[in-house]
Amino acid sequence: MPDVRFVESPLVGSVTLLHAQPGAELREGEAILAIESMKMLTDVCAPCACTLVSIVVALGEMVTDGQPVAEILTK
C-alpha cells in the first residue's frame, strides 16, 4: 500500500545539488539531492522505489543530521 514518508539528511551540511524534480519516479538508491560537508559531496538517495512528492529544503540551505529533506510516496 502506498505510504507518504520523509527522507532525512544523513549529516550536517549544505544542499548543493538537486538530482530529481517533484513527480519523478525513483528507483531504490537513486539520488534525490546532494549535501556538501567538509568539502565532500554526499548523495541523499531514495530508500525504496517511490515517487518524489517534494523537496522540502532549498538549494544552499544548511541542514542537520536527521532533518527531513524530501517527501516521497512509496510504491
N, C-alpha and C positions, 0 to 999 in steps of 0.2 A: 504494500500500500504506500503511495507517495507520502512523503513527510517533509515539511519545511524545517531546515536546520541552518545553523550558522557555522561557518568555517572560521576558526580562530588563528590569530597570529602565533607562530611558534617562538617568537623572540621580539625583543625591543629593537626598533629601527624605524627607517623612513620608507614609505611606499614610493618606489621609483619607477615601476613599470606595470602597466595593465596588459595582461596577455589575452584576456577574454572580455567580451561585452555581455551585458544582460541579454538573456534569451538564448545564449549559446548552449548547445548540447555538449557536455563534457564527459570524457571517459575517466575512469578512476586513474589518478596520478597525473592528469593533465593540469598544467599550470593555469592559475587564475590571475595571480599578480606576483610581483617580486618586491622583497623588502631588503634594503641595504642596511647592514650593521657592521661596523668596524671595517669598512671598505670591501665587504663580501656581500654578494647578492644571494639571497635565498628565495626560491620559488615557494609560494603557498599553493598547494595543489588540491584538486578535488579528491575527497576521501572515498568517493564511490561514483558510479555513473549517475549523472544528475543534470539538471537544467540550472544555469546561473540566473537567479532571480534579480539580484542587485549586488553591487559593490558598495559597502557602507562606509568606506573611507575614501579620502581624496588623494590624488597624486601629490606627493610631497609631505603628506601628513605623517607625523610621528605616531607610532603605535606601540602598545605594550604587549608583553607576553600574555596570551590568553584573551586579548581583545578581539571581538568579532570583526572580521574584515569583509566577509561576503555572506550572502544569503543564498541558499540552494534549495531546490526541490528534488528530493531523491526519487529514483525510479523504482 
